[in-house]
Amino acid sequence: MVTLKNDPLEWNALQTSVERFQHLFLEHPIVHTDYFRIVQARLYNGLDLLSKTMALEPIMLIKSPESSIYFTFLQKTLLEMKERTKNKTKILYGGHYKIMKHTVDWYPARTIQDNFATYGGVHQADWIEHNNLFGCVRTYKNQVSLSPGLVHHANGGFLILSLRAVLEQPLMWFRLKKILTCKKYEWYSSDQSKPLPLDIPSMPMSFRLLLMGEREALEDFKNLEFELTNMSLYGEFEDTIKLSDDISFMNWRMWVQSVLDAMGCPPTDYNFWPALIHEGIRWTGDQELLPLNLDWIRYQLQETLLYCADGLMNGDNLRKAIKMRAWREGLILEKLLNNIEQKQIQIDTKGEVIGQVNALSVIEFPGHPGFFGTPVRISCAVHIGDGEFIDVERKVDLGGSIHSKGLMIMQSWLMSTLKLEQNIPFSASLVFEQSYSELDGDSASLAALCALISALALKPINQKIAVTGSIDQLGNVQSIGGINEKIEGFFQICKQRILDGYQGVIIPSTNIRHLALHEDVMKAIKNGTFYLWAVSNVDEALLLLTGIPWEDGSGSSLLFFIKERIAKINSQDIRRRPGPLRWLNWISSI
C-alpha cells in the first residue's frame, strides 16, 4: 500500500503568517477621526449622501445587526461628520409652545431654552414606544403639559431607529412616514377614545431617518413599502476586512482600538494582537479576512478583561478566556466524545474496511451558542441488482434536499466515468450510521463516493483517515464549511485513542485558506503525529484512502477492478439465460 505520509500539508501552510505585521504590534495606533470612512467606505459614502440629499423622504436603509453598539457607533460617526462640515453655524429648529388656560400657541425657536427647540443633532433608539417617539400630551389637575419625543429632539438632524421595532408597530411607522412626507408634526391623543383636551398647533419638522436591521427585516420592509425602499439610500456594515498589507492591518487595528477605547479597556500588549488575529480568522473562516463585527469584537474584549490582573491586556489573557469559554460550553462535546470512546457510537480509527469511511460533519444543538465537528461513519452495501442506488437517509425522510443533490451528483460522476452502455449490474445502499435526526448539506458527498467505489471494487478504506468535501459532476473536490471544527472533532477522538503518526484528515485544497486550527492540533501536525492532506479531485482522495489509483491503465486500478467485476457478473448472466433466450448470447458476441 502507498504510504499515507505522501505529500501531507506542511504545518506552516495551515495558518496565516502574522510575522509580517510583527513590527506593527509594538506601535500604539492613533484612532483618526475618519477611521469609519476608511474602514466602512461604502457606508460612509451613503451617510454623506444622506446628509446632502434633497429627497422628499430622506431615508437610508442600513443592513446591520440590531444591537446597541452599532447604533452608538453610527450615532458617533454622524456627529463627527456634522462637526467636520464647513458650516459651523448652529441653526435652531423647532420652537416654543406657550400654554395658556384654554389655548396653546406655537412660536419659532429663538433660543435653545425654548421647550421644543433643538440644534438637530443625532438621536438613536434600538427600541421605541409611541410616547417615547412622538411625545405626548399630559393632563394633571386640569393643567396641560407637552412632552417632546425623539422626533422633536431630532428635528433638523438625524434619527436612527431599529427596523424591526418599526415593523412590529406598523401604525407608528405610518405616522412617522406622514411626518417625513408632510414636513409637519401634528399632535394626537395617545388614547384614541378621547380627543385632545384642547387644540394644539402643528409645528414644522424635518429630519433624516436611518433604519437599521438584518436582511430579513429589510425584506419585510420592502414588502411593506416597495416604492419607498426603491427610492431610499442603502448601505451596510461590512463584517470583514481583507488582510492584504500593513495599511489594511492598521485600519483593522484602528477599528478594534476604537472599540477598546469606547469600552474603557486598559492598554494592549504586543502579543495580544496575534491571538486576536487567530481567533478572528476562525470567525471569518478565511486566513485573508479579519472581522469588523462589533458584537464579536466586544465579546472577545469583555471576556479578556475578566482575566487581566496587571492593567494590561495580553495574548495569554485572551487565550485563557477562549479556553475557559470552550470548557464552559463543551459539556455536549465531552458527552459526545465519551459515547464514541465507550463505543456507543461506532467510529473506527484503525484497520481497513471495505465500503466504510469516516466522514466529518458539524452538529448544532438548539440553544447552544456554537457548533461541534464530529466524525460519522458512512457505509455502503453493494449487491447484484438493476443499478438502483438507495440513499437510506432520503428514503426515510432524514436527508435534506442539498444532501440528496450531493449524492445524485456523486452517482452521475461515477456512471459517466464507468462509460457503461447499460445499467450497472449492481444495486447499492448508502447510509449514515447511527444518525437519528435530519441531516443536510453536501460536504459528505466525497466520502460517500469513496465508500461506494470501495464497495464496488472490493478494496478496503483506511479507517485512520477521515475525509470531507463535496464534488461536482467532473469529479472536482469543492470547499465546505466548518473545516476547522470538523478536523478538530476527528483529532480529539484520535488523541483519546493515542496518536500513532498515521492518522489525519483529507480536505479540499480550496479549504486551505480557511484553516485556523487550535494550538494542540497545530502542535500535533508540526510534530508529525497527525496529518492533513489537501485534494483537488476524487482520484487523489481515493489513492490516499485505499492506496490504489483510480485509473492508471496498468490493470491494477480501482476502475479496472470495478469493470472486471461487472464483466464477471454479465458473463455469468449470459450463461444463465434459458434456451429460448440463448440467441441473446450470439447478439452479445457480435
KAWO-V71058 format. One record per residue. N is the residue number from 1. RES is the residue in three letters. PSI is psi as a letter, one per 20 degrees, with the letter a starting at -180 (none if undefined). D_FIRST is the distance of its C-alpha to the first C-alpha in Angstrom with 1 decimal. Layout:
# KAWO-V71058
n:N res:RES psi:PSI d_first:D_FIRST
n:N res:RES psi:PSI d_first:D_FIRST
This chain:
# KAWO-V71058
n:1 res:MET psi:q d_first:0.0
n:2 res:VAL psi:p d_first:3.8
n:3 res:THR psi:q d_first:6.3
n:4 res:LEU psi:i d_first:8.6
n:5 res:LYS psi:j d_first:11.6
n:6 res:ASN psi:o d_first:11.4
n:7 res:ASP psi:l d_first:15.1
n:8 res:PRO psi:r d_first:16.4
n:9 res:LEU psi:p d_first:20.1
n:10 res:GLU psi:q d_first:22.5
n:11 res:TRP psi:h d_first:24.9
n:12 res:ASN psi:i d_first:28.0
n:13 res:ALA psi:i d_first:27.0
n:14 res:LEU psi:j d_first:27.2
n:15 res:GLN psi:q d_first:30.9
n:16 res:THR psi:q d_first:34.0
n:17 res:SER psi:o d_first:35.6
n:18 res:VAL psi:i d_first:38.9
n:19 res:GLU psi:h d_first:39.8
n:20 res:ARG psi:i d_first:41.4
n:21 res:PHE psi:j d_first:44.0
n:22 res:GLN psi:h d_first:44.5
n:23 res:HIS psi:i d_first:47.9
n:24 res:LEU psi:i d_first:49.0
n:25 res:PHE psi:h d_first:48.3
n:26 res:LEU psi:i d_first:51.3
n:27 res:GLU psi:p d_first:53.7
n:28 res:HIS psi:o d_first:55.7
n:29 res:PRO psi:q d_first:55.8
n:30 res:ILE psi:p d_first:59.2
n:31 res:VAL psi:o d_first:59.1
n:32 res:HIS psi:q d_first:61.1
n:33 res:THR psi:h d_first:63.4
n:34 res:ASP psi:k d_first:61.5
n:35 res:TYR psi:h d_first:58.0
n:36 res:PHE psi:g d_first:57.9
n:37 res:ARG psi:h d_first:58.7
n:38 res:ILE psi:g d_first:55.8
n:39 res:VAL psi:h d_first:53.1
n:40 res:GLN psi:m d_first:54.3
n:41 res:ALA psi:g d_first:55.8
n:42 res:ARG psi:g d_first:55.8
n:43 res:LEU psi:g d_first:57.3
n:44 res:TYR psi:g d_first:59.9
n:45 res:ASN psi:g d_first:60.9
n:46 res:GLY psi:g d_first:61.6
n:47 res:LEU psi:h d_first:63.6
n:48 res:ASP psi:g d_first:65.6
n:49 res:LEU psi:h d_first:66.4
n:50 res:LEU psi:h d_first:67.4
n:51 res:SER psi:i d_first:69.9
n:52 res:LYS psi:i d_first:71.5
n:53 res:THR psi:q d_first:71.4
n:54 res:MET psi:j d_first:74.6
n:55 res:ALA psi:q d_first:73.0
n:56 res:LEU psi:g d_first:75.2
n:57 res:GLU psi:n d_first:72.5
n:58 res:PRO psi:n d_first:70.6
n:59 res:ILE psi:q d_first:67.4
n:60 res:MET psi:p d_first:63.8
n:61 res:LEU psi:p d_first:60.8
n:62 res:ILE psi:p d_first:58.1
n:63 res:LYS psi:o d_first:54.6
n:64 res:SER psi:q d_first:54.1
n:65 res:PRO psi:q d_first:53.2
n:66 res:GLU psi:m d_first:56.5
n:67 res:SER psi:q d_first:56.6
n:68 res:SER psi:h d_first:59.4
n:69 res:ILE psi:h d_first:57.7
n:70 res:TYR psi:g d_first:57.4
n:71 res:PHE psi:g d_first:61.0
n:72 res:THR psi:g d_first:62.1
n:73 res:PHE psi:g d_first:60.1
n:74 res:LEU psi:h d_first:61.5
n:75 res:GLN psi:g d_first:65.0
n:76 res:LYS psi:g d_first:64.7
n:77 res:THR psi:g d_first:63.4
n:78 res:LEU psi:h d_first:66.3
n:79 res:LEU psi:g d_first:68.8
n:80 res:GLU psi:h d_first:67.6
n:81 res:MET psi:g d_first:67.7
n:82 res:LYS psi:h d_first:71.3
n:83 res:GLU psi:h d_first:72.3
n:84 res:ARG psi:i d_first:71.0
n:85 res:THR psi:q d_first:73.1
n:86 res:LYS psi:h d_first:76.1
n:87 res:ASN psi:o d_first:78.6
n:88 res:LYS psi:i d_first:79.1
n:89 res:THR psi:p d_first:82.2
n:90 res:LYS psi:p d_first:81.7
n:91 res:ILE psi:p d_first:83.0
n:92 res:LEU psi:p d_first:84.3
n:93 res:TYR psi:r d_first:83.3
n:94 res:GLY psi:b d_first:84.6
n:95 res:GLY psi:b d_first:88.1
n:96 res:HIS psi:p d_first:90.4
n:97 res:TYR psi:p d_first:91.4
n:98 res:LYS psi:o d_first:94.9
n:99 res:ILE psi:o d_first:95.6
n:100 res:MET psi:a d_first:99.2
n:101 res:LYS psi:g d_first:100.6
n:102 res:HIS psi:j d_first:100.1
n:103 res:THR psi:q d_first:98.5
n:104 res:VAL psi:p d_first:95.4
n:105 res:ASP psi:q d_first:95.6
n:106 res:TRP psi:p d_first:92.8
n:107 res:TYR psi:q d_first:93.2
n:108 res:PRO psi:q d_first:90.8
n:109 res:ALA psi:p d_first:89.3
n:110 res:ARG psi:h d_first:91.3
n:111 res:THR psi:r d_first:89.6
n:112 res:ILE psi:i d_first:86.3
n:113 res:GLN psi:i d_first:88.3
n:114 res:ASP psi:q d_first:89.1
n:115 res:ASN psi:h d_first:87.4
n:116 res:PHE psi:k d_first:85.1
n:117 res:ALA psi:q d_first:84.8
n:118 res:THR psi:q d_first:81.4
n:119 res:TYR psi:j d_first:80.0
n:120 res:GLY psi:e d_first:77.0
n:121 res:GLY psi:a d_first:74.1
n:122 res:VAL psi:p d_first:70.6
n:123 res:HIS psi:q d_first:70.3
n:124 res:GLN psi:q d_first:67.3
n:125 res:ALA psi:p d_first:66.5
n:126 res:ASP psi:i d_first:63.2
n:127 res:TRP psi:q d_first:65.3
n:128 res:ILE psi:q d_first:68.9
n:129 res:GLU psi:r d_first:71.7
n:130 res:HIS psi:g d_first:74.7
n:131 res:ASN psi:h d_first:77.2
n:132 res:ASN psi:h d_first:74.7
n:133 res:LEU psi:g d_first:74.1
n:134 res:PHE psi:i d_first:77.6
n:135 res:GLY psi:a d_first:79.9
n:136 res:CYS psi:r d_first:82.6
n:137 res:VAL psi:p d_first:86.3
n:138 res:ARG psi:q d_first:87.5
n:139 res:THR psi:p d_first:90.9
n:140 res:TYR psi:o d_first:92.4
n:141 res:LYS psi:l d_first:96.0
n:142 res:ASN psi:j d_first:96.9
n:143 res:GLN psi:p d_first:95.4
n:144 res:VAL psi:p d_first:92.7
n:145 res:SER psi:q d_first:90.0
n:146 res:LEU psi:p d_first:87.1
n:147 res:SER psi:p d_first:83.6
n:148 res:PRO psi:q d_first:81.4
n:149 res:GLY psi:a d_first:77.8
n:150 res:LEU psi:h d_first:74.7
n:151 res:VAL psi:h d_first:76.0
n:152 res:HIS psi:g d_first:79.2
n:153 res:HIS psi:h d_first:77.4
n:154 res:ALA psi:j d_first:75.1
n:155 res:ASN psi:p d_first:78.1
n:156 res:GLY psi:i d_first:77.8
n:157 res:GLY psi:c d_first:74.3
n:158 res:PHE psi:q d_first:70.8
n:159 res:LEU psi:p d_first:69.7
n:160 res:ILE psi:p d_first:66.1
n:161 res:LEU psi:q d_first:65.2
n:162 res:SER psi:p d_first:62.3
n:163 res:LEU psi:h d_first:61.6
n:164 res:ARG psi:h d_first:60.5
n:165 res:ALA psi:h d_first:63.8
n:166 res:VAL psi:g d_first:65.7
n:167 res:LEU psi:h d_first:64.0
n:168 res:GLU psi:i d_first:64.6
n:169 res:GLN psi:m d_first:68.4
n:170 res:PRO psi:h d_first:69.2
n:171 res:LEU psi:h d_first:73.0
n:172 res:MET psi:h d_first:72.7
n:173 res:TRP psi:g d_first:70.7
n:174 res:PHE psi:h d_first:73.3
n:175 res:ARG psi:g d_first:76.0
n:176 res:LEU psi:g d_first:73.9
n:177 res:LYS psi:h d_first:73.4
n:178 res:LYS psi:h d_first:77.1
n:179 res:ILE psi:g d_first:77.9
n:180 res:LEU psi:g d_first:75.5
n:181 res:THR psi:g d_first:77.0
n:182 res:CYS psi:i d_first:80.7
n:183 res:LYS psi:k d_first:80.6
n:184 res:LYS psi:q d_first:82.8
n:185 res:TYR psi:p d_first:82.5
n:186 res:GLU psi:q d_first:84.5
n:187 res:TRP psi:p d_first:85.2
n:188 res:TYR psi:q d_first:84.5
n:189 res:SER psi:p d_first:85.1
n:190 res:SER psi:h d_first:82.0
n:191 res:ASP psi:o d_first:83.6
n:192 res:GLN psi:i d_first:83.8
n:193 res:SER psi:i d_first:86.6
n:194 res:LYS psi:p d_first:88.9
n:195 res:PRO psi:r d_first:90.1
n:196 res:LEU psi:q d_first:90.3
n:197 res:PRO psi:h d_first:93.4
n:198 res:LEU psi:r d_first:94.7
n:199 res:ASP psi:p d_first:93.9
n:200 res:ILE psi:p d_first:91.5
n:201 res:PRO psi:q d_first:91.3
n:202 res:SER psi:r d_first:88.0
n:203 res:MET psi:q d_first:86.6
n:204 res:PRO psi:q d_first:84.7
n:205 res:MET psi:p d_first:81.0
n:206 res:SER psi:p d_first:78.0
n:207 res:PHE psi:r d_first:74.6
n:208 res:ARG psi:p d_first:71.1
n:209 res:LEU psi:p d_first:68.7
n:210 res:LEU psi:p d_first:65.0
n:211 res:LEU psi:p d_first:62.9
n:212 res:MET psi:p d_first:59.5
n:213 res:GLY psi:r d_first:56.9
n:214 res:GLU psi:r d_first:53.3
n:215 res:ARG psi:h d_first:52.3
n:216 res:GLU psi:g d_first:53.2
n:217 res:ALA psi:h d_first:56.7
n:218 res:LEU psi:h d_first:57.1
n:219 res:GLU psi:g d_first:56.3
n:220 res:ASP psi:h d_first:58.8
n:221 res:PHE psi:h d_first:61.4
n:222 res:LYS psi:h d_first:60.8
n:223 res:ASN psi:h d_first:61.5
n:224 res:LEU psi:g d_first:64.7
n:225 res:GLU psi:m d_first:65.9
n:226 res:PHE psi:g d_first:64.3
n:227 res:GLU psi:g d_first:66.9
n:228 res:LEU psi:h d_first:67.2
n:229 res:THR psi:g d_first:63.5
n:230 res:ASN psi:h d_first:63.4
n:231 res:MET psi:i d_first:66.3
n:232 res:SER psi:q d_first:64.9
n:233 res:LEU psi:q d_first:63.0
n:234 res:TYR psi:q d_first:59.3
n:235 res:GLY psi:r d_first:57.1
n:236 res:GLU psi:q d_first:54.2
n:237 res:PHE psi:p d_first:52.8
n:238 res:GLU psi:p d_first:49.6
n:239 res:ASP psi:i d_first:46.9
n:240 res:THR psi:r d_first:44.8
n:241 res:ILE psi:p d_first:45.4
n:242 res:LYS psi:p d_first:43.0
n:243 res:LEU psi:n d_first:42.2
n:244 res:SER psi:h d_first:42.7
n:245 res:ASP psi:a d_first:44.9
n:246 res:ASP psi:h d_first:47.4
n:247 res:ILE psi:g d_first:50.0
n:248 res:SER psi:h d_first:47.9
n:249 res:PHE psi:g d_first:46.8
n:250 res:MET psi:h d_first:50.4
n:251 res:ASN psi:g d_first:51.4
n:252 res:TRP psi:g d_first:49.0
n:253 res:ARG psi:h d_first:50.1
n:254 res:MET psi:h d_first:53.7
n:255 res:TRP psi:g d_first:53.0
n:256 res:VAL psi:h d_first:51.5
n:257 res:GLN psi:h d_first:54.4
n:258 res:SER psi:h d_first:56.9
n:259 res:VAL psi:g d_first:55.4
n:260 res:LEU psi:g d_first:55.6
n:261 res:ASP psi:g d_first:59.2
n:262 res:ALA psi:h d_first:60.1
n:263 res:MET psi:i d_first:58.7
n:264 res:GLY psi:k d_first:60.5
n:265 res:CYS psi:q d_first:57.4
n:266 res:PRO psi:r d_first:57.6
n:267 res:PRO psi:q d_first:56.2
n:268 res:THR psi:q d_first:52.5
n:269 res:ASP psi:r d_first:50.8
n:270 res:TYR psi:h d_first:48.6
n:271 res:ASN psi:j d_first:45.4
n:272 res:PHE psi:h d_first:46.2
n:273 res:TRP psi:g d_first:45.1
n:274 res:PRO psi:h d_first:41.4
n:275 res:ALA psi:h d_first:41.0
n:276 res:LEU psi:h d_first:42.8
n:277 res:ILE psi:g d_first:40.8
n:278 res:HIS psi:g d_first:37.5
n:279 res:GLU psi:h d_first:38.9
n:280 res:GLY psi:h d_first:40.5
n:281 res:ILE psi:h d_first:37.2
n:282 res:ARG psi:h d_first:35.8
n:283 res:TRP psi:g d_first:38.8
n:284 res:THR psi:h d_first:38.7
n:285 res:GLY psi:k d_first:35.0
n:286 res:ASP psi:p d_first:35.0
n:287 res:GLN psi:i d_first:34.8
n:288 res:GLU psi:j d_first:37.6
n:289 res:LEU psi:p d_first:40.0
n:290 res:LEU psi:q d_first:42.2
n:291 res:PRO psi:q d_first:44.3
n:292 res:LEU psi:i d_first:48.0
n:293 res:ASN psi:o d_first:48.4
n:294 res:LEU psi:h d_first:51.4
n:295 res:ASP psi:g d_first:50.7
n:296 res:TRP psi:g d_first:47.2
n:297 res:ILE psi:g d_first:48.7
n:298 res:ARG psi:h d_first:51.6
n:299 res:TYR psi:g d_first:49.3
n:300 res:GLN psi:g d_first:47.2
n:301 res:LEU psi:g d_first:50.5
n:302 res:GLN psi:h d_first:52.4
n:303 res:GLU psi:h d_first:49.7
n:304 res:THR psi:h d_first:49.3
n:305 res:LEU psi:h d_first:53.0
n:306 res:LEU psi:i d_first:52.9
n:307 res:TYR psi:j d_first:51.0
n:308 res:CYS psi:p d_first:53.1
n:309 res:ALA psi:i d_first:55.4
n:310 res:ASP psi:j d_first:56.5
n:311 res:GLY psi:k d_first:57.7
n:312 res:LEU psi:p d_first:54.6
n:313 res:MET psi:p d_first:51.6
n:314 res:ASN psi:r d_first:48.4
n:315 res:GLY psi:h d_first:44.6
n:316 res:ASP psi:h d_first:44.5
n:317 res:ASN psi:g d_first:47.0
n:318 res:LEU psi:g d_first:44.9
n:319 res:ARG psi:h d_first:41.6
n:320 res:LYS psi:g d_first:43.5
n:321 res:ALA psi:g d_first:45.0
n:322 res:ILE psi:g d_first:41.6
n:323 res:LYS psi:g d_first:40.1
n:324 res:MET psi:h d_first:43.1
n:325 res:ARG psi:g d_first:43.0
n:326 res:ALA psi:h d_first:39.3
n:327 res:TRP psi:g d_first:40.4
n:328 res:ARG psi:h d_first:43.5
n:329 res:GLU psi:j d_first:41.6
n:330 res:GLY psi:j d_first:38.5
n:331 res:LEU psi:g d_first:39.8
n:332 res:ILE psi:g d_first:38.1
n:333 res:LEU psi:g d_first:34.7
n:334 res:GLU psi:g d_first:35.2
n:335 res:LYS psi:h d_first:36.0
n:336 res:LEU psi:g d_first:33.0
n:337 res:LEU psi:h d_first:30.6
n:338 res:ASN psi:h d_first:32.5
n:339 res:ASN psi:h d_first:32.1
n:340 res:ILE psi:g d_first:28.3
n:341 res:GLU psi:h d_first:28.3
n:342 res:GLN psi:j d_first:30.7
n:343 res:LYS psi:k d_first:28.4
n:344 res:GLN psi:h d_first:31.2
n:345 res:ILE psi:p d_first:28.8
n:346 res:GLN psi:o d_first:25.4
n:347 res:ILE psi:o d_first:22.5
n:348 res:ASP psi:p d_first:19.2
n:349 res:THR psi:k d_first:17.5
n:350 res:LYS psi:q d_first:15.0
n:351 res:GLY psi:a d_first:12.9
n:352 res:GLU psi:p d_first:11.6
n:353 res:VAL psi:p d_first:14.2
n:354 res:ILE psi:p d_first:14.9
n:355 res:GLY psi:k d_first:17.4
n:356 res:GLN psi:p d_first:17.7
n:357 res:VAL psi:q d_first:17.3
n:358 res:ASN psi:o d_first:19.1
n:359 res:ALA psi:r d_first:21.6
n:360 res:LEU psi:p d_first:24.1
n:361 res:SER psi:r d_first:27.9
n:362 res:VAL psi:q d_first:31.1
n:363 res:ILE psi:p d_first:34.0
n:364 res:GLU psi:p d_first:37.6
n:365 res:PHE psi:p d_first:40.3
n:366 res:PRO psi:p d_first:43.9
n:367 res:GLY psi:i d_first:46.1
n:368 res:HIS psi:q d_first:43.3
n:369 res:PRO psi:i d_first:43.3
n:370 res:GLY psi:a d_first:39.6
n:371 res:PHE psi:r d_first:36.3
n:372 res:PHE psi:q d_first:33.1
n:373 res:GLY psi:p d_first:29.4
n:374 res:THR psi:q d_first:27.6
n:375 res:PRO psi:q d_first:24.3
n:376 res:VAL psi:p d_first:24.9
n:377 res:ARG psi:p d_first:22.7
n:378 res:ILE psi:p d_first:22.5
n:379 res:SER psi:q d_first:22.0
n:380 res:CYS psi:p d_first:22.2
n:381 res:ALA psi:p d_first:23.6
n:382 res:VAL psi:p d_first:23.8
n:383 res:HIS psi:r d_first:26.4
n:384 res:ILE psi:p d_first:28.5
n:385 res:GLY psi:b d_first:31.1
n:386 res:ASP psi:k d_first:32.8
n:387 res:GLY psi:j d_first:30.4
n:388 res:GLU psi:p d_first:31.7
n:389 res:PHE psi:o d_first:29.7
n:390 res:ILE psi:o d_first:31.0
n:391 res:ASP psi:o d_first:30.7
n:392 res:VAL psi:h d_first:32.0
n:393 res:GLU psi:g d_first:33.0
n:394 res:ARG psi:h d_first:35.2
n:395 res:LYS psi:h d_first:36.5
n:396 res:VAL psi:j d_first:37.9
n:397 res:ASP psi:k d_first:39.2
n:398 res:LEU psi:i d_first:36.8
n:399 res:GLY psi:p d_first:35.0
n:400 res:GLY psi:r d_first:36.8
n:401 res:SER psi:h d_first:37.4
n:402 res:ILE psi:h d_first:34.9
n:403 res:HIS psi:g d_first:32.2
n:404 res:SER psi:h d_first:33.1
n:405 res:LYS psi:g d_first:33.2
n:406 res:GLY psi:g d_first:29.6
n:407 res:LEU psi:h d_first:28.4
n:408 res:MET psi:h d_first:30.6
n:409 res:ILE psi:g d_first:29.2
n:410 res:MET psi:g d_first:25.7
n:411 res:GLN psi:g d_first:26.8
n:412 res:SER psi:g d_first:28.7
n:413 res:TRP psi:g d_first:25.8
n:414 res:LEU psi:g d_first:23.7
n:415 res:MET psi:h d_first:26.8
n:416 res:SER psi:h d_first:27.6
n:417 res:THR psi:h d_first:24.2
n:418 res:LEU psi:h d_first:24.1
n:419 res:LYS psi:l d_first:27.5
n:420 res:LEU psi:q d_first:28.9
n:421 res:GLU psi:i d_first:32.6
n:422 res:GLN psi:r d_first:33.0
n:423 res:ASN psi:q d_first:31.7
n:424 res:ILE psi:p d_first:28.2
n:425 res:PRO psi:k d_first:28.9
n:426 res:PHE psi:q d_first:27.1
n:427 res:SER psi:q d_first:28.4
n:428 res:ALA psi:q d_first:26.4
n:429 res:SER psi:p d_first:27.5
n:430 res:LEU psi:p d_first:26.0
n:431 res:VAL psi:q d_first:27.3
n:432 res:PHE psi:o d_first:27.2
n:433 res:GLU psi:q d_first:27.3
n:434 res:GLN psi:k d_first:30.3
n:435 res:SER psi:o d_first:31.8
n:436 res:TYR psi:j d_first:35.5
n:437 res:SER psi:r d_first:37.1
n:438 res:GLU psi:p d_first:37.1
n:439 res:LEU psi:q d_first:34.2
n:440 res:ASP psi:r d_first:34.1
n:441 res:GLY psi:q d_first:32.3
n:442 res:ASP psi:j d_first:29.4
n:443 res:SER psi:i d_first:27.0
n:444 res:ALA psi:j d_first:24.8
n:445 res:SER psi:h d_first:24.6
n:446 res:LEU psi:g d_first:21.2
n:447 res:ALA psi:g d_first:19.8
n:448 res:ALA psi:g d_first:21.7
n:449 res:LEU psi:g d_first:20.4
n:450 res:CYS psi:h d_first:16.8
n:451 res:ALA psi:g d_first:17.9
n:452 res:LEU psi:g d_first:19.8
n:453 res:ILE psi:h d_first:17.2
n:454 res:SER psi:g d_first:14.8
n:455 res:ALA psi:h d_first:17.9
n:456 res:LEU psi:g d_first:18.9
n:457 res:ALA psi:i d_first:15.6
n:458 res:LEU psi:k d_first:15.1
n:459 res:LYS psi:p d_first:11.5
n:460 res:PRO psi:q d_first:11.0
n:461 res:ILE psi:p d_first:11.1
n:462 res:ASN psi:p d_first:10.3
n:463 res:GLN psi:i d_first:13.9
n:464 res:LYS psi:i d_first:13.9
n:465 res:ILE psi:p d_first:14.3
n:466 res:ALA psi:q d_first:17.6
n:467 res:VAL psi:q d_first:18.5
n:468 res:THR psi:q d_first:21.9
n:469 res:GLY psi:q d_first:23.6
n:470 res:SER psi:r d_first:25.7
n:471 res:ILE psi:q d_first:25.3
n:472 res:ASP psi:a d_first:27.9
n:473 res:GLN psi:i d_first:28.4
n:474 res:LEU psi:j d_first:26.8
n:475 res:GLY psi:j d_first:23.4
n:476 res:ASN psi:q d_first:24.2
n:477 res:VAL psi:p d_first:23.4
n:478 res:GLN psi:q d_first:26.7
n:479 res:SER psi:q d_first:28.0
n:480 res:ILE psi:r d_first:28.8
n:481 res:GLY psi:r d_first:31.2
n:482 res:GLY psi:k d_first:31.0
n:483 res:ILE psi:g d_first:27.8
n:484 res:ASN psi:g d_first:28.8
n:485 res:GLU psi:h d_first:29.8
n:486 res:LYS psi:g d_first:26.6
n:487 res:ILE psi:g d_first:24.4
n:488 res:GLU psi:h d_first:26.8
n:489 res:GLY psi:g d_first:26.9
n:490 res:PHE psi:h d_first:23.2
n:491 res:PHE psi:g d_first:23.5
n:492 res:GLN psi:h d_first:26.4
n:493 res:ILE psi:g d_first:24.6
n:494 res:CYS psi:h d_first:21.7
n:495 res:LYS psi:g d_first:24.5
n:496 res:GLN psi:h d_first:26.4
n:497 res:ARG psi:j d_first:23.5
n:498 res:ILE psi:p d_first:22.8
n:499 res:LEU psi:p d_first:20.4
n:500 res:ASP psi:j d_first:17.5
n:501 res:GLY psi:j d_first:16.3
n:502 res:TYR psi:j d_first:13.2
n:503 res:GLN psi:q d_first:15.3
n:504 res:GLY psi:a d_first:16.6
n:505 res:VAL psi:p d_first:17.9
n:506 res:ILE psi:p d_first:17.3
n:507 res:ILE psi:q d_first:20.8
n:508 res:PRO psi:p d_first:22.6
n:509 res:SER psi:h d_first:23.3
n:510 res:THR psi:i d_first:26.9
n:511 res:ASN psi:i d_first:27.0
n:512 res:ILE psi:h d_first:26.5
n:513 res:ARG psi:i d_first:30.3
n:514 res:HIS psi:j d_first:30.9
n:515 res:LEU psi:p d_first:29.2
n:516 res:ALA psi:m d_first:31.5
n:517 res:LEU psi:q d_first:29.6
n:518 res:HIS psi:q d_first:31.4
n:519 res:GLU psi:h d_first:31.7
n:520 res:ASP psi:h d_first:29.5
n:521 res:VAL psi:g d_first:26.5
n:522 res:MET psi:h d_first:27.1
n:523 res:LYS psi:g d_first:27.5
n:524 res:ALA psi:h d_first:24.1
n:525 res:ILE psi:g d_first:22.4
n:526 res:LYS psi:h d_first:24.5
n:527 res:ASN psi:i d_first:23.6
n:528 res:GLY psi:k d_first:19.8
n:529 res:THR psi:i d_first:19.6
n:530 res:PHE psi:q d_first:19.0
n:531 res:TYR psi:q d_first:17.6
n:532 res:LEU psi:p d_first:18.6
n:533 res:TRP psi:p d_first:16.8
n:534 res:ALA psi:p d_first:19.3
n:535 res:VAL psi:q d_first:18.6
n:536 res:SER psi:i d_first:21.3
n:537 res:ASN psi:r d_first:20.1
n:538 res:VAL psi:h d_first:18.2
n:539 res:ASP psi:g d_first:15.6
n:540 res:GLU psi:h d_first:14.5
n:541 res:ALA psi:g d_first:14.3
n:542 res:LEU psi:h d_first:12.3
n:543 res:LEU psi:g d_first:9.5
n:544 res:LEU psi:h d_first:9.6
n:545 res:LEU psi:h d_first:10.0
n:546 res:THR psi:i d_first:7.7
n:547 res:GLY psi:j d_first:5.0
n:548 res:ILE psi:p d_first:7.3
n:549 res:PRO psi:q d_first:10.6
n:550 res:TRP psi:g d_first:13.8
n:551 res:GLU psi:p d_first:15.7
n:552 res:ASP psi:i d_first:15.5
n:553 res:GLY psi:j d_first:17.9
n:554 res:SER psi:i d_first:15.9
n:555 res:GLY psi:j d_first:15.8
n:556 res:SER psi:k d_first:12.1
n:557 res:SER psi:r d_first:12.5
n:558 res:LEU psi:g d_first:13.3
n:559 res:LEU psi:g d_first:16.9
n:560 res:PHE psi:g d_first:17.0
n:561 res:PHE psi:h d_first:16.0
n:562 res:ILE psi:g d_first:18.6
n:563 res:LYS psi:h d_first:21.3
n:564 res:GLU psi:g d_first:20.7
n:565 res:ARG psi:h d_first:21.3
n:566 res:ILE psi:g d_first:24.3
n:567 res:ALA psi:h d_first:25.7
n:568 res:LYS psi:g d_first:25.6
n:569 res:ILE psi:g d_first:27.5
n:570 res:ASN psi:g d_first:30.0
n:571 res:SER psi:h d_first:30.7
n:572 res:GLN psi:h d_first:31.3
n:573 res:ASP psi:h d_first:33.6
n:574 res:ILE psi:g d_first:35.6
n:575 res:ARG psi:h d_first:36.2
n:576 res:ARG psi:i d_first:37.4
n:577 res:ARG psi:p d_first:40.0
n:578 res:PRO psi:r d_first:43.6
n:579 res:GLY psi:g d_first:46.3
n:580 res:PRO psi:h d_first:47.9
n:581 res:LEU psi:j d_first:44.6
n:582 res:ARG psi:h d_first:43.4
n:583 res:TRP psi:h d_first:44.8
n:584 res:LEU psi:h d_first:41.8
n:585 res:ASN psi:g d_first:39.6
n:586 res:TRP psi:h d_first:41.7
n:587 res:ILE psi:g d_first:41.4
n:588 res:SER psi:h d_first:37.6
n:589 res:SER psi:i d_first:37.6
n:590 res:ILE psi:none d_first:39.9
